[in-house]
Amino acid sequence: MTSLSAVLDWLIVSLALGSTLVGSYVGYQAYRGYRRHDSRTMRALSAGLFLLTAVAFGVAFVGSVLLREGYIGLQYQQPLTLVTRLFQFCGVVLIAYSLHSRG
């Protein structure tokens, strides 16, 4: 019988990986929209969505796995969180720019 903690750990890892994959798909679809319409605002939207979803989730996912498995020390937990938040912030800024930009 597996412990509840192990099941929750697998669920957390699975959801993080799934978020990274779905975020990559969303960013790619937005990029296709940019290529189709050649719009500067669409380019900002696609870059923002990609940073917010795929890159931020990817950094968080890989970082958490490396920390959990002991490949990197706990002193890197806070810098990894900072990098993740930086990608999220940049993504949201680009999305806001795309919504308020003209053309």
N, C-alpha and C positions, 0 to 999 in steps of 0.2 A: 504494500500500500504506500502510495506516495504521499508525502506530507503536503499540507495546504500551502506552505511557504514555497515549496518547489513548483507547484502548479501556478501560483501567483507570479513567481519569477519568470516562468516560461510565457505566461500570458502577457506580462509587461514587455518582455523582449519581442514577442510576436507582434504586439500592437505598435511598438516603436519601429520595427522593420516594415510593417504594413504601412505606417504613416509615411515613411521614407519613400517607399515604392509608389504609393498613391500620389504623394507630393511631386515626385519626379514626373509622373504621368500628367498631372495638372499643369506643371510648368512647361512640359513639352507641348501640350495642346495649346497653351497660350502663345508659345513661340511659333507654332504653326499658323495661328491667327495673325501674328505680327508679319510673318513671311507672306501670307496671302494678301494682306491689306497694306503692307509697307508703311505702317503708322508708327510715329515716334511714341505716342501714348501706349500703343499696344506693346511696343518693345519694353517700355518701363513696366507695364503690367506683368508681362511674362517674366522679366528678370526679378521683379518683386515677389511674384508667386513662387518662383524657383528658389530664391534665397529663403523665403519664409517657410516653405514646406520641405523641399528636398534637402537643401544644404543644412539648414538648422537642425532638422530631425536627423540627418545623416551624421553630423558632428556629434550630436547628443547620443545617438545610438552607438556609434563606434567608441566614443569616449567612455560611455557607461560600461560597455563590454570590456574594454581594456582595463578600466579601474576595477571592475568586479573580479576579473580573472587575475589581477595582480601584475599585469604587464607594465603598467605605469603606476607610480606611487600616488598616494592620496593628496600629496601636495599639488598635484595637477588638476584636482577636482574643481577648484575655484577658477583657474584660468580657462578650463574647458567650458564651464558655465558662462563665463564672460564672453568667450568666442561665440557660443551658441546664441546668447542674447544679442550680440552685435549683429549677427546674420539676421536674426528676427527683426531687429530694429531697422536695419537697412532695407529689408524686404517690405516692411510696412510703409516706410518712407517712400519707396519707389511706387508702391500701390497707390498711396495718397497722391503722389505727383501725377500718376496716370489718370486719376479721377478728376483732378483739377486743371490739368493741362489742356490747352486748346490746340488741336492739330496733331 
